[in-house]
Amino acid sequence: MLWQQELKSSVRSVKELVALGYVPPWEQERLNAVEQNFPICVPRYYLSLIDKGREDDPIRKMCIPALAEEDASGAFDTSGELSNTVERGLQHKYKNTALILSTNVCAMYCRHCFRKRMVGVSDAETAAFLTQVLSYVREHEEIDNILVSGGDSFLLSNRVIEKMLSQIAELQHIRFVRFGTRVPVVLPSRLEDKALLSTLSRHAAKTPIYAVTQFNHPNEITAASERAVKRLRACGVVVSNQTVLLKGVNDDENVLAELMNGLTSMGVVPYYVFQCRPVRAVKGQFQVPLSTGLRLVEHAKAMLNGHAKRFKYVMSHETGKIEILGAADDGRLLFKYHQPKYEKDAGRMFAADVSGGRAWLDEAPGGLLY
């Protein structure tokens, strides 16, 4: 089956999930209300990874809507994306990086998505604003890399990806391009498209291309996803991974260690483990306390070789990307700005009290805890 057909056949309603036995009928009415606020899209390939006999199946938790999404605590923009938008579809939070929100289409709507507010534009609109976006990048030579995100950037048409890479190649100050994508994980058939692979291969020979994907659990590493990664690597694309620490999915040191070993075994570079953001309809269901997260990460790293534990445990905060370093003698956690929004924070370390199960730096009265 072509990937386009597979995408069209995705499950897109609570009614379908009930009929297929993934949701109990008595939850249907309440989950219909959840669906109105947060749409459903699950490729049948990804559904097939669920163990129906396990209510706590980690794959289920990432793709099947839950009553926990009725929880309205949290916020929709937890990292200041709106304030960093400089052009339609373009963010410039970090000096060296331009972030293009290229589409609002995903192969799957992850239940833990930090863009549940669906920021982005449709594929049809991308080409229209691309000229303006790249004009901004051309005028800001401090930008040396472009991250094409979304939505899922590999859900753009081959035509748009070709046009984008061709125009980026003309910008002499751009050292590399990244594509943010869950396609290898949730719709690996997309990477059977020879036209896409040809485009990536041709452009990777001139401008380095990275695919930044998101494997969150070892059960996502399958023969199909391994083939997808292998195809990308054969094109000269470097594949790295950003895992999100998720309660009920990978909040276990053995699971994290198995995941990182699985990634390195197929040539994927472990890049970050992200603290889950306090997003509305996500926070209550998926966030792990920071002190627990640090313990899990350190225990997992103790089981890994040097390559598998290269990742950093970080949070994408409004003020920048902050690494969670370790615990101080007084029980506070130590943090360091890995990539600051403001130059004054470059390299700055601080300690914060995250007792009481705090899962984000802004949870205490008065704002940041440092």
Residue pairs with C-beta under 8 A, 6 or more apart in sequence:
1 9
1 189
2 189
3 187
3 189
3 190
3 192
3 193
6 43
6 44
6 45
6 187
6 189
7 43
7 107
7 187
9 43
9 44
10 41
10 42
10 43
10 44
10 107
10 108
11 17
11 20
11 40
11 41
11 42
11 44
11 47
12 39
12 40
12 41
12 42
13 35
13 40
14 23
14 28
14 31
14 32
14 34
14 35
14 40
14 65
15 28
17 23
17 40
17 64
17 65
18 24
18 25
18 28
20 47
21 52
22 47
22 50
22 52
22 60
22 64
23 31
23 64
23 65
27 67
30 67
30 70
31 65
31 66
31 67
33 70
34 65
34 66
34 67
34 69
34 70
34 281
35 65
37 69
37 281
38 65
38 69
38 109
38 111
38 116
38 281
39 109
40 65
40 109
41 106
41 107
41 108
41 109
42 63
42 64
42 108
42 109
43 107
43 108
43 186
43 187
45 186
45 187
45 188
45 189
45 224
46 59
46 63
46 108
46 185
46 186
46 187
47 63
49 59
49 219
49 220
49 222
50 57
50 59
50 60
50 63
50 64
51 57
51 59
51 60
54 60
56 248
58 216
58 217
58 219
58 248
58 249
58 250
58 255
59 217
59 219
59 220
61 111
61 246
61 248
61 249
62 110
62 111
62 112
62 216
62 217
62 246
62 249
63 108
63 109
63 110
63 111
63 186
64 111
65 111
66 111
66 285
68 281
68 284
68 285
69 111
69 281
69 282
69 285
70 281
71 280
71 281
71 283
71 284
71 285
72 280
72 281
73 278
73 280
73 283
73 284
74 278
74 279
74 280
74 281
74 282
74 283
74 284
75 278
75 279
75 280
76 116
76 117
76 279
76 280
77 117
78 114
78 277
78 278
78 279
78 318
78 360
79 114
79 277
79 316
79 317
79 318
80 93
80 318
80 319
80 341
81 91
81 93
81 115
81 119
83 318
84 91
84 92
84 93
84 341
85 91
86 92
86 136
87 129
87 132
87 133
87 136
88 121
88 129
88 132
88 133
89 100
89 101
89 102
89 120
89 121
89 126
89 129
89 133
90 98
90 99
90 100
90 101
90 133
90 136
90 137
91 98
91 99
91 101
92 98
92 99
92 136
92 140
92 143
93 99
93 320
93 341
94 320
94 321
94 339
94 341
95 142
95 143
96 142
96 143
96 144
96 145
97 143
97 145
97 146
97 147
98 133
98 136
98 137
98 140
98 143
98 145
98 146
98 147
99 146
99 147
99 149
100 133
100 146
100 147
100 148
100 149
101 119
101 120
101 121
101 149
101 150
101 151
102 120
102 121
102 126
102 148
102 149
102 150
102 151
102 153
102 156
102 160
102 164
103 120
103 121
103 122
103 123
103 126
103 150
103 151
103 152
103 153
103 155
103 156
104 118
104 119
104 120
104 121
104 122
104 150
104 151
105 120
105 122
105 123
105 150
105 151
105 152
105 155
106 113
106 150
106 151
106 152
106 155
106 182
107 152
107 155
107 182
107 183
107 186
107 187
107 190
108 182
108 186
108 187
110 182
111 282
111 285
111 286
112 244
112 246
112 276
112 279
112 282
112 285
112 286
113 279
113 282
114 277
114 279
114 282
114 316
115 151
116 279
116 280
116 281
116 282
120 150
120 151
121 129
123 155
123 156
123 157
123 160
126 156
126 160
126 164
127 160
127 163
130 160
130 163
130 164
130 167
131 167
134 167
134 168
134 171
137 143
137 146
137 171
137 174
138 171
141 173
143 173
143 174
144 173
144 174
144 175
144 176
145 174
145 175
145 176
145 177
145 178
146 168
146 174
146 177
146 178
147 177
147 178
147 179
147 180
147 212
148 164
148 177
148 178
148 179
148 180
149 179
149 180
150 156
150 180
152 180
152 181
152 182
152 183
153 161
153 179
153 180
153 181
154 161
154 179
154 181
154 183
154 190
154 191
154 196
154 211
155 183
155 190
156 164
158 193
158 195
158 196
158 199
161 196
161 199
161 200
162 199
165 177
165 199
165 203
165 207
165 209
166 203
168 174
168 177
168 207
169 203
169 206
169 207
174 207
175 207
175 208
176 207
176 208
176 209
176 210
177 203
177 207
177 208
177 209
177 210
178 209
178 210
178 211
178 212
179 209
179 210
179 211
179 212
180 212
181 211
181 212
181 213
182 213
182 214
183 190
183 191
183 213
183 228
184 191
184 211
184 213
184 225
184 228
184 229
184 232
184 239
185 213
185 214
185 215
185 220
185 225
188 222
188 224
188 225
188 227
188 228
189 224
190 196
190 228
191 197
191 227
191 228
191 231
191 232
192 231
197 231
197 234
197 235
200 209
200 232
200 235
200 236
200 237
201 234
201 235
201 236
203 209
204 235
204 236
204 237
205 236
208 238
209 235
209 236
209 237
209 238
210 237
210 238
210 239
210 240
211 232
211 237
211 238
211 239
211 240
212 240
212 241
212 242
212 271
213 239
213 240
213 241
213 242
213 268
214 241
214 242
214 243
214 244
215 221
215 225
215 241
215 243
215 259
215 262
215 263
215 268
216 243
216 244
216 246
216 249
216 250
216 259
217 249
217 250
217 255
217 259
218 255
218 258
218 259
218 262
221 259
221 262
221 263
221 266
226 266
229 239
229 266
229 267
229 268
230 266
230 267
232 239
233 239
233 267
238 269
239 267
239 268
239 269
240 268
240 269
240 270
240 271
241 263
241 268
241 269
241 270
241 271
242 271
242 272
242 273
242 274
243 250
243 256
243 259
243 270
243 272
243 273
243 274
243 311
244 273
244 274
244 276
244 286
245 251
245 273
245 274
245 275
245 276
245 288
245 293
245 296
245 297
245 313
246 276
246 286
246 288
247 276
247 285
247 286
247 287
247 288
248 285
248 286
249 286
250 256
250 259
251 288
251 292
251 293
251 296
252 296
253 296
253 297
253 299
253 300
253 303
254 300
254 303
256 273
256 296
256 297
256 300
257 300
257 303
257 304
257 308
260 270
260 300
260 304
260 308
260 309
260 311
261 304
261 308
263 269
263 270
263 308
264 270
264 305
264 307
264 308
269 310
270 308
270 309
270 310
270 311
271 310
271 311
271 312
272 311
272 312
272 313
272 314
273 297
273 311
273 312
273 313
273 314
274 314
274 315
274 316
275 287
275 288
275 290
275 293
275 313
275 314
275 315
275 324
275 359
275 360
276 282
276 283
276 286
276 287
276 288
276 359
277 283
277 315
277 316
277 360
278 287
278 359
278 360
278 362
278 363
283 359
287 359
287 360
288 296
288 359
289 354
289 357
289 358
289 359
290 324
290 333
290 354
290 358
290 359
290 360
291 327
291 333
291 354
291 355
291 357
291 358
293 313
293 324
293 359
294 313
294 324
294 326
294 327
294 333
297 313
297 324
298 326
300 309
301 309
312 323
312 338
313 323
313 324
314 321
314 322
314 323
314 324
314 338
315 321
315 322
315 324
315 360
315 361
317 361
318 341
319 337
319 340
319 341
319 342
319 345
319 368
320 337
320 338
320 339
320 340
320 341
320 342
320 345
321 337
321 338
321 339
321 340
322 335
322 336
322 337
322 338
322 361
323 335
323 336
323 337
323 338
324 333
324 334
324 335
325 333
325 334
325 335
325 336
325 349
326 333
326 334
327 333
327 334
328 334
328 351
330 351
331 353
331 355
332 351
332 352
332 353
332 354
333 351
333 352
333 354
334 349
334 350
334 351
335 349
335 350
335 351
335 352
335 361
335 370
336 347
336 348
336 349
336 350
337 345
337 346
337 347
337 348
337 349
340 346
340 348
350 370
351 370
352 361
352 368
352 369
352 370
353 364
353 369
354 361
354 369
358 364
358 369
361 368
361 369
361 370
362 368
363 369
